[in-house]
């Protein structure tokens, strides 16, 4: 059974309170104390009118003394792609073999020329994205416009 927060509409999680378990929202301060267990599966009991009235619960605001870590701090298993993996998505090293160069200065070493290629990275009604690579063999810096 998945419950949603009446305040913001996000899914509620179950957390342990001071005296009982409770449904809590990660986004806003809404909590709903759980005071009684729900039967595992009782299709006949749940299909009758008024069956939900047997579950007793009380709603209370989350106490201010229980700060929670932000959701961003709870996410620890993110993996970010390395530059080589991103380059493979754009066609790898072979994609830069037969490209033209233009008079675009490199922001890193200020070399006066850069290779460029254009790719459609967004929807068709948006302009193409221009990718640049410094013409200097020592630099090779890549950026986009």
Secondary structure as a PSIPRED ss2 file (coil, helix, strand):
# PSIPRED VFORMAT (PSIPRED V4.0)

   1 X C   1.000  0.000  0.000
   2 X C   1.000  0.000  0.000
   3 X C   1.000  0.000  0.000
   4 X E   0.000  0.000  1.000
   5 X C   1.000  0.000  0.000
   6 X C   1.000  0.000  0.000
   7 X C   1.000  0.000  0.000
   8 X C   1.000  0.000  0.000
   9 X C   1.000  0.000  0.000
  10 X C   1.000  0.000  0.000
  11 X E   0.000  0.000  1.000
  12 X E   0.000  0.000  1.000
  13 X E   0.000  0.000  1.000
  14 X E   0.000  0.000  1.000
  15 X E   0.000  0.000  1.000
  16 X E   0.000  0.000  1.000
  17 X C   1.000  0.000  0.000
  18 X C   1.000  0.000  0.000
  19 X C   1.000  0.000  0.000
  20 X C   1.000  0.000  0.000
  21 X E   0.000  0.000  1.000
  22 X E   0.000  0.000  1.000
  23 X E   0.000  0.000  1.000
  24 X E   0.000  0.000  1.000
  25 X E   0.000  0.000  1.000
  26 X C   1.000  0.000  0.000
  27 X C   1.000  0.000  0.000
  28 X C   1.000  0.000  0.000
  29 X C   1.000  0.000  0.000
  30 X E   0.000  0.000  1.000
  31 X E   0.000  0.000  1.000
  32 X E   0.000  0.000  1.000
  33 X E   0.000  0.000  1.000
  34 X E   0.000  0.000  1.000
  35 X C   1.000  0.000  0.000
  36 X C   1.000  0.000  0.000
  37 X C   1.000  0.000  0.000
  38 X C   1.000  0.000  0.000
  39 X C   1.000  0.000  0.000
  40 X C   1.000  0.000  0.000
  41 X C   1.000  0.000  0.000
  42 X C   1.000  0.000  0.000
  43 X H   0.000  1.000  0.000
  44 X H   0.000  1.000  0.000
  45 X H   0.000  1.000  0.000
  46 X H   0.000  1.000  0.000
  47 X H   0.000  1.000  0.000
  48 X C   1.000  0.000  0.000
  49 X C   1.000  0.000  0.000
  50 X C   1.000  0.000  0.000
  51 X H   0.000  1.000  0.000
  52 X H   0.000  1.000  0.000
  53 X H   0.000  1.000  0.000
  54 X H   0.000  1.000  0.000
  55 X C   1.000  0.000  0.000
  56 X C   1.000  0.000  0.000
  57 X E   0.000  0.000  1.000
  58 X E   0.000  0.000  1.000
  59 X E   0.000  0.000  1.000
  60 X E   0.000  0.000  1.000
  61 X E   0.000  0.000  1.000
  62 X C   1.000  0.000  0.000
  63 X C   1.000  0.000  0.000
  64 X C   1.000  0.000  0.000
  65 X C   1.000  0.000  0.000
  66 X C   1.000  0.000  0.000
  67 X C   1.000  0.000  0.000
  68 X C   1.000  0.000  0.000
  69 X C   1.000  0.000  0.000
  70 X C   1.000  0.000  0.000
  71 X H   0.000  1.000  0.000
  72 X H   0.000  1.000  0.000
  73 X H   0.000  1.000  0.000
  74 X H   0.000  1.000  0.000
  75 X C   1.000  0.000  0.000
  76 X C   1.000  0.000  0.000
  77 X C   1.000  0.000  0.000
  78 X C   1.000  0.000  0.000
  79 X C   1.000  0.000  0.000
  80 X C   1.000  0.000  0.000
  81 X C   1.000  0.000  0.000
  82 X C   1.000  0.000  0.000
  83 X H   0.000  1.000  0.000
  84 X H   0.000  1.000  0.000
  85 X H   0.000  1.000  0.000
  86 X H   0.000  1.000  0.000
  87 X H   0.000  1.000  0.000
  88 X H   0.000  1.000  0.000
  89 X H   0.000  1.000  0.000
  90 X C   1.000  0.000  0.000
  91 X C   1.000  0.000  0.000
  92 X C   1.000  0.000  0.000
  93 X H   0.000  1.000  0.000
  94 X H   0.000  1.000  0.000
  95 X H   0.000  1.000  0.000
  96 X H   0.000  1.000  0.000
  97 X C   1.000  0.000  0.000
  98 X C   1.000  0.000  0.000
  99 X C   1.000  0.000  0.000
 100 X E   0.000  0.000  1.000
 101 X E   0.000  0.000  1.000
 102 X E   0.000  0.000  1.000
 103 X C   1.000  0.000  0.000
 104 X C   1.000  0.000  0.000
 105 X C   1.000  0.000  0.000
 106 X C   1.000  0.000  0.000
 107 X C   1.000  0.000  0.000
 108 X C   1.000  0.000  0.000
 109 X C   1.000  0.000  0.000
 110 X C   1.000  0.000  0.000
 111 X C   1.000  0.000  0.000
 112 X C   1.000  0.000  0.000
 113 X C   1.000  0.000  0.000
 114 X E   0.000  0.000  1.000
 115 X E   0.000  0.000  1.000
 116 X E   0.000  0.000  1.000
 117 X E   0.000  0.000  1.000
 118 X E   0.000  0.000  1.000
 119 X E   0.000  0.000  1.000
 120 X C   1.000  0.000  0.000
 121 X C   1.000  0.000  0.000
 122 X C   1.000  0.000  0.000
 123 X C   1.000  0.000  0.000
 124 X C   1.000  0.000  0.000
 125 X C   1.000  0.000  0.000
 126 X C   1.000  0.000  0.000
 127 X C   1.000  0.000  0.000
 128 X C   1.000  0.000  0.000
 129 X E   0.000  0.000  1.000
 130 X E   0.000  0.000  1.000
 131 X E   0.000  0.000  1.000
 132 X E   0.000  0.000  1.000
 133 X E   0.000  0.000  1.000
 134 X E   0.000  0.000  1.000
 135 X C   1.000  0.000  0.000
 136 X C   1.000  0.000  0.000
 137 X C   1.000  0.000  0.000
 138 X C   1.000  0.000  0.000
 139 X C   1.000  0.000  0.000
 140 X C   1.000  0.000  0.000
 141 X C   1.000  0.000  0.000
 142 X E   0.000  0.000  1.000
 143 X E   0.000  0.000  1.000
 144 X E   0.000  0.000  1.000
 145 X C   1.000  0.000  0.000
